[in-house]
Amino acid sequence: MAYIPKTGRTNMHVLVVEDDAVLADGLSRALGSHGMQVEVVGNGAQADLLLQRVTTVEVVLLDIGLPGIDGFEVVRRLRARGASVPVLLLTARDAIEDRVRGLEQGADDYLVKPFATAELVARIKALARRHTPRPAALSLGDLSLDTCTRRARVGDQAIELSVREWAVLEYLLQHAARVVSKQQIIDAILPWGDDLSLNAVEVYISRLRLKLADAGVTIRTIRGFGYLLELAA
Ligand code: CA
């Protein structure tokens, strides 16, 4: 039988999204004492921004009732971006509809407040164990995207991509050799702009085609459906 250290792996990176400062502080201390590296934000907008920029978060503890963007919307946006980081919902509302809705939006588990620290720690560890991190690099032909450093290269040559170009290309690469619709692309990059038109997607695609001219890959237009990223013939 394999030896499993009692405390598990230390320095697990946990994001706590909680607007109750006293509870957030308590969570931070409790998880910190279990060797976890805890980051706390107090509202949904901050959480959304941080989750777009920081790819090292391993588990998100997410309160549902937050000022501004609520927990449901944070998790919806996270999953729309294709992020698979496990999310544990914290809810004060002992309503089954909330839990169902949270899970439907893509949360992995929930805890109803108040809860015991021991149970919280056990759930976090279980979620982290089950989670397979997304690949650090995506590539096709001579094109490669490093999703940690957010650098794109064609062969040895770095290419400059805007935030939205990056998002479109990352989505296409995650779905390489499959047809994706413009609407799917919009849904995936929505966090950066909520009034994106189908025409805007066409603009990003044509810019990407120019930048990927020497990458050995093609973004084919599948008329009436969408796009297909594949190796150039
Ligand atoms: Ca709250």
py3Dmol code that shows the C-alpha trace and the ligand (Angstrom):
import py3Dmol

protein = """\
ATOM      1  CA  MET A   1       0.000   0.000   0.000  1.00  0.00           C
ATOM      2  CA  ALA A   2       1.299   3.440  -0.914  1.00  0.00           C
ATOM      3  CA  TYR A   3       2.254   5.751   1.879  1.00  0.00           C
ATOM      4  CA  ILE A   4      -0.032   8.780   1.969  1.00  0.00           C
ATOM      5  CA  PRO A   5       1.233  11.619   4.147  1.00  0.00           C
ATOM      6  CA  LYS A   6      -1.337  12.654   6.731  1.00  0.00           C
ATOM      7  CA  THR A   7      -1.350  16.285   5.712  1.00  0.00           C
ATOM      8  CA  GLY A   8      -1.418  15.650   1.971  1.00  0.00           C
ATOM      9  CA  ARG A   9       0.514  17.847  -0.414  1.00  0.00           C
ATOM     10  CA  THR A  10       1.300  21.238   1.038  1.00  0.00           C
ATOM     11  CA  ASN A  11       1.076  24.613  -0.681  1.00  0.00           C
ATOM     12  CA  MET A  12      -2.107  23.713  -2.512  1.00  0.00           C
ATOM     13  CA  HIS A  13      -3.307  26.980  -4.014  1.00  0.00           C
ATOM     14  CA  VAL A  14      -6.884  27.718  -2.887  1.00  0.00           C
ATOM     15  CA  LEU A  15      -8.927  30.760  -3.864  1.00  0.00           C
ATOM     16  CA  VAL A  16     -11.562  31.792  -1.310  1.00  0.00           C
ATOM     17  CA  VAL A  17     -14.337  34.010  -2.690  1.00  0.00           C
ATOM     18  CA  GLU A  18     -16.285  35.273   0.319  1.00  0.00           C
ATOM     19  CA  ASP A  19     -17.674  38.730   1.094  1.00  0.00           C
ATOM     20  CA  ASP A  20     -18.070  38.068   4.822  1.00  0.00           C
ATOM     21  CA  ALA A  21     -14.676  39.325   6.023  1.00  0.00           C
ATOM     22  CA  VAL A  22     -14.811  37.472   9.338  1.00  0.00           C
ATOM     23  CA  LEU A  23     -15.656  34.158   7.684  1.00  0.00           C
ATOM     24  CA  ALA A  24     -13.056  34.749   4.954  1.00  0.00           C
ATOM     25  CA  ASP A  25     -10.406  35.401   7.569  1.00  0.00           C
ATOM     26  CA  GLY A  26     -11.398  32.280   9.497  1.00  0.00           C
ATOM     27  CA  LEU A  27     -11.258  30.156   6.332  1.00  0.00           C
ATOM     28  CA  SER A  28      -7.916  31.616   5.387  1.00  0.00           C
ATOM     29  CA  ARG A  29      -6.412  30.777   8.785  1.00  0.00           C
ATOM     30  CA  ALA A  30      -7.943  27.314   8.946  1.00  0.00           C
ATOM     31  CA  LEU A  31      -6.789  26.297   5.471  1.00  0.00           C
ATOM     32  CA  GLY A  32      -3.428  27.964   5.988  1.00  0.00           C
ATOM     33  CA  SER A  33      -2.908  25.817   9.090  1.00  0.00           C
ATOM     34  CA  HIS A  34      -3.413  22.781   6.821  1.00  0.00           C
ATOM     35  CA  GLY A  35      -0.529  23.922   4.643  1.00  0.00           C
ATOM     36  CA  MET A  36      -2.666  25.491   1.926  1.00  0.00           C
ATOM     37  CA  GLN A  37      -1.724  28.695   0.152  1.00  0.00           C
ATOM     38  CA  VAL A  38      -4.891  30.760   0.431  1.00  0.00           C
ATOM     39  CA  GLU A  39      -5.912  33.803  -1.545  1.00  0.00           C
ATOM     40  CA  VAL A  40      -9.068  35.711  -0.563  1.00  0.00           C
ATOM     41  CA  VAL A  41     -11.232  37.985  -2.700  1.00  0.00           C
ATOM     42  CA  GLY A  42     -14.446  39.610  -1.488  1.00  0.00           C
ATOM     43  CA  ASN A  43     -16.587  39.894  -4.605  1.00  0.00           C
ATOM     44  CA  GLY A  44     -17.472  38.090  -7.815  1.00  0.00           C
ATOM     45  CA  ALA A  45     -15.883  40.576 -10.214  1.00  0.00           C
ATOM     46  CA  GLN A  46     -12.494  40.249  -8.510  1.00  0.00           C
ATOM     47  CA  ALA A  47     -12.801  36.475  -8.511  1.00  0.00           C
ATOM     48  CA  ASP A  48     -13.681  36.467 -12.204  1.00  0.00           C
ATOM     49  CA  LEU A  49     -10.681  38.650 -13.045  1.00  0.00           C
ATOM     50  CA  LEU A  50      -8.277  36.675 -10.894  1.00  0.00           C
ATOM     51  CA  LEU A  51      -9.415  33.370 -12.364  1.00  0.00           C
ATOM     52  CA  GLN A  52      -8.779  34.734 -15.865  1.00  0.00           C
ATOM     53  CA  ARG A  53      -5.238  35.783 -14.982  1.00  0.00           C
ATOM     54  CA  VAL A  54      -4.034  33.229 -12.470  1.00  0.00           C
ATOM     55  CA  THR A  55      -3.885  29.681 -13.755  1.00  0.00           C
ATOM     56  CA  THR A  56      -2.302  28.138 -10.655  1.00  0.00           C
ATOM     57  CA  VAL A  57      -5.481  28.057  -8.536  1.00  0.00           C
ATOM     58  CA  GLU A  58      -6.223  24.405  -7.720  1.00  0.00           C
ATOM     59  CA  VAL A  59      -9.540  24.681  -5.875  1.00  0.00           C
ATOM     60  CA  VAL A  60     -12.038  27.556  -5.637  1.00  0.00           C
ATOM     61  CA  LEU A  61     -14.204  27.990  -2.534  1.00  0.00           C
ATOM     62  CA  LEU A  62     -17.055  30.073  -3.803  1.00  0.00           C
ATOM     63  CA  ASP A  63     -19.756  31.803  -1.782  1.00  0.00           C
ATOM     64  CA  ILE A  64     -23.030  32.078  -3.731  1.00  0.00           C
ATOM     65  CA  GLY A  65     -24.313  35.328  -2.226  1.00  0.00           C
ATOM     66  CA  LEU A  66     -21.770  37.924  -3.337  1.00  0.00           C
ATOM     67  CA  PRO A  67     -22.144  41.622  -4.119  1.00  0.00           C
ATOM     68  CA  GLY A  68     -22.346  42.351  -7.864  1.00  0.00           C
ATOM     69  CA  ILE A  69     -21.584  39.186  -9.806  1.00  0.00           C
ATOM     70  CA  ASP A  70     -22.853  36.280  -7.693  1.00  0.00           C
ATOM     71  CA  GLY A  71     -21.281  32.873  -7.282  1.00  0.00           C
ATOM     72  CA  PHE A  72     -23.491  31.273  -9.951  1.00  0.00           C
ATOM     73  CA  GLU A  73     -22.239  33.757 -12.545  1.00  0.00           C
ATOM     74  CA  VAL A  74     -18.593  33.361 -11.495  1.00  0.00           C
ATOM     75  CA  VAL A  75     -18.756  29.619 -12.051  1.00  0.00           C
ATOM     76  CA  ARG A  76     -20.742  30.008 -15.277  1.00  0.00           C
ATOM     77  CA  ARG A  77     -18.082  32.319 -16.737  1.00  0.00           C
ATOM     78  CA  LEU A  78     -15.305  30.055 -15.532  1.00  0.00           C
ATOM     79  CA  ARG A  79     -16.771  27.036 -17.318  1.00  0.00           C
ATOM     80  CA  ALA A  80     -17.609  29.104 -20.421  1.00  0.00           C
ATOM     81  CA  ARG A  81     -13.885  29.813 -20.695  1.00  0.00           C
ATOM     82  CA  GLY A  82     -13.225  26.091 -20.632  1.00  0.00           C
ATOM     83  CA  ALA A  83     -11.499  26.211 -17.221  1.00  0.00           C
ATOM     84  CA  SER A  84     -11.782  22.973 -15.291  1.00  0.00           C
ATOM     85  CA  VAL A  85     -10.516  24.087 -11.871  1.00  0.00           C
ATOM     86  CA  PRO A  86     -12.713  22.433  -9.196  1.00  0.00           C
ATOM     87  CA  VAL A  87     -15.277  24.682  -7.522  1.00  0.00           C
ATOM     88  CA  LEU A  88     -16.737  24.051  -4.072  1.00  0.00           C
ATOM     89  CA  LEU A  89     -19.800  26.213  -3.405  1.00  0.00           C
ATOM     90  CA  LEU A  90     -20.329  27.683   0.024  1.00  0.00           C
ATOM     91  CA  THR A  91     -23.940  28.506   0.652  1.00  0.00           C
ATOM     92  CA  ALA A  92     -25.730  29.962   3.612  1.00  0.00           C
ATOM     93  CA  ARG A  93     -29.027  29.311   1.913  1.00  0.00           C
ATOM     94  CA  ASP A  94     -30.167  25.856   2.806  1.00  0.00           C
ATOM     95  CA  ALA A  95     -32.239  25.762  -0.372  1.00  0.00           C
ATOM     96  CA  ILE A  96     -31.971  22.783  -2.659  1.00  0.00           C
ATOM     97  CA  GLU A  97     -32.599  24.980  -5.741  1.00  0.00           C
ATOM     98  CA  ASP A  98     -29.383  26.895  -5.041  1.00  0.00           C
ATOM     99  CA  ARG A  99     -27.318  23.739  -4.880  1.00  0.00           C
ATOM    100  CA  VAL A 100     -28.886  22.329  -8.015  1.00  0.00           C
ATOM    101  CA  ARG A 101     -28.394  25.584  -9.880  1.00  0.00           C
ATOM    102  CA  GLY A 102     -24.775  25.825  -8.731  1.00  0.00           C
ATOM    103  CA  LEU A 103     -24.018  22.290  -9.820  1.00  0.00           C
ATOM    104  CA  GLU A 104     -25.761  22.906 -13.151  1.00  0.00           C
ATOM    105  CA  GLN A 105     -23.540  25.938 -13.753  1.00  0.00           C
ATOM    106  CA  GLY A 106     -20.519  23.709 -13.322  1.00  0.00           C
ATOM    107  CA  ALA A 107     -19.668  23.671  -9.613  1.00  0.00           C
ATOM    108  CA  ASP A 108     -18.294  20.319  -8.437  1.00  0.00           C
ATOM    109  CA  ASP A 109     -19.544  20.177  -4.865  1.00  0.00           C
ATOM    110  CA  TYR A 110     -21.134  22.306  -2.148  1.00  0.00           C
ATOM    111  CA  LEU A 111     -21.064  22.851   1.588  1.00  0.00           C
ATOM    112  CA  VAL A 112     -23.863  24.481   3.564  1.00  0.00           C
ATOM    113  CA  LYS A 113     -22.725  26.978   6.193  1.00  0.00           C
ATOM    114  CA  PRO A 114     -21.939  26.468   8.990  1.00  0.00           C
ATOM    115  CA  PHE A 115     -19.571  23.556   8.363  1.00  0.00           C
ATOM    116  CA  ALA A 116     -16.730  21.907  10.233  1.00  0.00           C
ATOM    117  CA  THR A 117     -13.211  22.785   9.114  1.00  0.00           C
ATOM    118  CA  ALA A 118     -12.304  19.097   9.006  1.00  0.00           C
ATOM    119  CA  GLU A 119     -15.044  18.426   6.472  1.00  0.00           C
ATOM    120  CA  LEU A 120     -14.066  21.443   4.375  1.00  0.00           C
ATOM    121  CA  VAL A 121     -10.429  20.343   4.254  1.00  0.00           C
ATOM    122  CA  ALA A 122     -11.438  16.799   3.329  1.00  0.00           C
ATOM    123  CA  ARG A 123     -13.693  18.037   0.510  1.00  0.00           C
ATOM    124  CA  ILE A 124     -10.977  20.347  -0.865  1.00  0.00           C
ATOM    125  CA  LYS A 125      -8.447  17.537  -0.910  1.00  0.00           C
ATOM    126  CA  ALA A 126     -10.915  15.173  -2.565  1.00  0.00           C
ATOM    127  CA  LEU A 127     -11.678  17.726  -5.290  1.00  0.00           C
ATOM    128  CA  ALA A 128      -7.993  18.405  -5.926  1.00  0.00           C
ATOM    129  CA  ARG A 129      -7.298  14.664  -6.190  1.00  0.00           C
ATOM    130  CA  ARG A 130     -10.091  14.117  -8.697  1.00  0.00           C
ATOM    131  CA  HIS A 131      -9.071  17.044 -10.841  1.00  0.00           C
ATOM    132  CA  THR A 132      -6.860  16.519 -13.855  1.00  0.00           C
ATOM    133  CA  PRO A 133      -5.274  19.844 -14.654  1.00  0.00           C
ATOM    134  CA  ARG A 134      -5.668  21.144 -18.154  1.00  0.00           C
ATOM    135  CA  PRO A 135      -2.603  20.729 -20.314  1.00  0.00           C
ATOM    136  CA  ALA A 136       0.066  23.408 -19.865  1.00  0.00           C
ATOM    137  CA  ALA A 137       0.628  23.457 -23.600  1.00  0.00           C
ATOM    138  CA  LEU A 138      -1.638  23.101 -26.590  1.00  0.00           C
ATOM    139  CA  SER A 139      -0.147  22.488 -29.996  1.00  0.00           C
ATOM    140  CA  LEU A 140      -0.939  21.574 -33.571  1.00  0.00           C
ATOM    141  CA  GLY A 141       1.510  21.618 -36.452  1.00  0.00           C
ATOM    142  CA  ASP A 142       4.142  24.282 -35.707  1.00  0.00           C
ATOM    143  CA  LEU A 143       1.711  26.242 -33.543  1.00  0.00           C
ATOM    144  CA  SER A 144       1.965  26.012 -29.772  1.00  0.00           C
ATOM    145  CA  LEU A 145       0.249  27.866 -26.937  1.00  0.00           C
ATOM    146  CA  ASP A 146       1.706  27.823 -23.451  1.00  0.00           C
ATOM    147  CA  THR A 147      -1.371  28.264 -21.272  1.00  0.00           C
ATOM    148  CA  CYS A 148       0.715  29.075 -18.160  1.00  0.00           C
ATOM    149  CA  THR A 149       2.808  31.886 -19.606  1.00  0.00           C
ATOM    150  CA  ARG A 150       0.186  32.714 -22.269  1.00  0.00           C
ATOM    151  CA  ARG A 151       2.822  32.769 -24.996  1.00  0.00           C
ATOM    152  CA  ALA A 152       2.050  31.690 -28.523  1.00  0.00           C
ATOM    153  CA  ARG A 153       4.710  30.435 -30.905  1.00  0.00           C
ATOM    154  CA  VAL A 154       4.982  29.288 -34.472  1.00  0.00           C
ATOM    155  CA  GLY A 155       8.059  27.105 -34.480  1.00  0.00           C
ATOM    156  CA  ASP A 156      10.667  29.183 -32.603  1.00  0.00           C
ATOM    157  CA  GLN A 157       8.961  32.450 -33.475  1.00  0.00           C
ATOM    158  CA  ALA A 158       6.800  34.150 -30.839  1.00  0.00           C
ATOM    159  CA  ILE A 159       3.559  35.622 -32.191  1.00  0.00           C
ATOM    160  CA  GLU A 160       1.652  38.468 -30.617  1.00  0.00           C
ATOM    161  CA  LEU A 161      -2.029  37.862 -29.948  1.00  0.00           C
ATOM    162  CA  SER A 162      -4.605  40.176 -28.410  1.00  0.00           C
ATOM    163  CA  VAL A 163      -6.533  38.837 -25.415  1.00  0.00           C
ATOM    164  CA  ARG A 164      -9.486  37.946 -27.622  1.00  0.00           C
ATOM    165  CA  GLU A 165      -7.399  36.458 -30.411  1.00  0.00           C
ATOM    166  CA  TRP A 166      -5.745  34.308 -27.760  1.00  0.00           C
ATOM    167  CA  ALA A 167      -9.114  33.204 -26.381  1.00  0.00           C
ATOM    168  CA  VAL A 168     -10.437  32.287 -29.831  1.00  0.00           C
ATOM    169  CA  LEU A 169      -7.280  30.399 -30.754  1.00  0.00           C
ATOM    170  CA  GLU A 170      -7.126  28.565 -27.419  1.00  0.00           C
ATOM    171  CA  TYR A 171     -10.721  27.455 -27.888  1.00  0.00           C
ATOM    172  CA  LEU A 172     -10.056  26.288 -31.458  1.00  0.00           C
ATOM    173  CA  LEU A 173      -6.976  24.357 -30.322  1.00  0.00           C
ATOM    174  CA  GLN A 174      -8.881  22.720 -27.475  1.00  0.00           C
ATOM    175  CA  HIS A 175     -11.355  21.571 -30.112  1.00  0.00           C
ATOM    176  CA  ALA A 176      -8.887  20.922 -32.926  1.00  0.00           C
ATOM    177  CA  ALA A 177     -10.180  18.718 -35.740  1.00  0.00           C
ATOM    178  CA  ARG A 178     -13.764  19.405 -34.631  1.00  0.00           C
ATOM    179  CA  VAL A 179     -16.176  21.927 -36.082  1.00  0.00           C
ATOM    180  CA  VAL A 180     -17.053  24.728 -33.660  1.00  0.00           C
ATOM    181  CA  SER A 181     -19.794  27.277 -34.226  1.00  0.00           C
ATOM    182  CA  LYS A 182     -19.371  31.038 -33.964  1.00  0.00           C
ATOM    183  CA  GLN A 183     -21.787  30.986 -31.038  1.00  0.00           C
ATOM    184  CA  GLN A 184     -19.638  28.438 -29.190  1.00  0.00           C
ATOM    185  CA  ILE A 185     -16.644  30.715 -29.705  1.00  0.00           C
ATOM    186  CA  ILE A 186     -18.593  33.721 -28.402  1.00  0.00           C
ATOM    187  CA  ASP A 187     -19.720  31.776 -25.348  1.00  0.00           C
ATOM    188  CA  ALA A 188     -16.112  30.770 -24.679  1.00  0.00           C
ATOM    189  CA  ILE A 189     -14.710  34.301 -24.861  1.00  0.00           C
ATOM    190  CA  LEU A 190     -17.719  36.140 -23.435  1.00  0.00           C
ATOM    191  CA  PRO A 191     -15.987  37.129 -20.183  1.00  0.00           C
ATOM    192  CA  TRP A 192     -14.083  39.802 -22.103  1.00  0.00           C
ATOM    193  CA  GLY A 193     -17.101  41.406 -23.726  1.00  0.00           C
ATOM    194  CA  ASP A 194     -20.760  40.664 -23.454  1.00  0.00           C
ATOM    195  CA  ASP A 195     -21.978  42.258 -26.675  1.00  0.00           C
ATOM    196  CA  LEU A 196     -19.850  40.332 -29.122  1.00  0.00           C
ATOM    197  CA  SER A 197     -21.374  39.894 -32.571  1.00  0.00           C
ATOM    198  CA  LEU A 198     -20.955  36.991 -34.954  1.00  0.00           C
ATOM    199  CA  ASN A 199     -19.166  39.443 -37.264  1.00  0.00           C
ATOM    200  CA  ALA A 200     -16.592  40.158 -34.559  1.00  0.00           C
ATOM    201  CA  VAL A 201     -15.743  36.465 -34.486  1.00  0.00           C
ATOM    202  CA  GLU A 202     -15.124  36.615 -38.246  1.00  0.00           C
ATOM    203  CA  VAL A 203     -12.720  39.513 -37.663  1.00  0.00           C
ATOM    204  CA  TYR A 204     -10.728  37.571 -35.045  1.00  0.00           C
ATOM    205  CA  ILE A 205     -10.635  34.539 -37.302  1.00  0.00           C
ATOM    206  CA  SER A 206      -9.280  36.525 -40.246  1.00  0.00           C
ATOM    207  CA  ARG A 207      -6.614  38.149 -38.047  1.00  0.00           C
ATOM    208  CA  LEU A 208      -5.624  34.751 -36.725  1.00  0.00           C
ATOM    209  CA  ARG A 209      -5.360  33.373 -40.266  1.00  0.00           C
ATOM    210  CA  LEU A 210      -2.842  36.116 -41.119  1.00  0.00           C
ATOM    211  CA  LYS A 211      -0.816  35.462 -37.975  1.00  0.00           C
ATOM    212  CA  LEU A 212      -0.868  31.702 -38.491  1.00  0.00           C
ATOM    213  CA  ALA A 213       0.127  31.821 -42.159  1.00  0.00           C
ATOM    214  CA  ASP A 214       3.353  29.858 -41.497  1.00  0.00           C
ATOM    215  CA  ALA A 215       2.071  27.657 -38.683  1.00  0.00           C
ATOM    216  CA  GLY A 216       1.194  24.599 -40.737  1.00  0.00           C
ATOM    217  CA  VAL A 217      -2.417  24.839 -39.600  1.00  0.00           C
ATOM    218  CA  THR A 218      -5.563  26.078 -41.302  1.00  0.00           C
ATOM    219  CA  ILE A 219      -8.765  27.535 -39.893  1.00  0.00           C
ATOM    220  CA  ARG A 220     -11.320  26.272 -42.389  1.00  0.00           C
ATOM    221  CA  THR A 221     -14.708  27.913 -42.735  1.00  0.00           C
ATOM    222  CA  ILE A 222     -17.469  25.328 -42.667  1.00  0.00           C
ATOM    223  CA  ARG A 223     -20.237  27.250 -44.323  1.00  0.00           C
ATOM    224  CA  GLY A 224     -23.409  27.452 -42.263  1.00  0.00           C
ATOM    225  CA  PHE A 225     -21.718  25.810 -39.237  1.00  0.00           C
ATOM    226  CA  GLY A 226     -18.536  27.507 -38.125  1.00  0.00           C
ATOM    227  CA  TYR A 227     -14.826  26.758 -38.152  1.00  0.00           C
ATOM    228  CA  LEU A 228     -12.467  23.845 -38.107  1.00  0.00           C
ATOM    229  CA  LEU A 229      -8.821  24.099 -37.017  1.00  0.00           C
ATOM    230  CA  GLU A 230      -6.727  21.409 -38.645  1.00  0.00           C
ATOM    231  CA  LEU A 231      -3.281  20.682 -40.006  1.00  0.00           C
ATOM    232  CA  ALA A 232      -2.659  22.381 -43.328  1.00  0.00           C
ATOM    233  CA  ALA A 233      -2.853  20.033 -46.287  1.00  0.00           C
TER     234      ALA A 233
END
"""
ligand_1 = """\
1
CA
Ca -22.047 36.129 1.140
"""
view = py3Dmol.view(width=600, height=400)
view.addModel(protein, "pdb")
view.setStyle({"model": 0}, {"cartoon": {"style": "trace"}})
view.addModel(ligand_1, "xyz")
view.setStyle({"model": 1}, {"stick": {}})
view.zoomTo()
view.show()
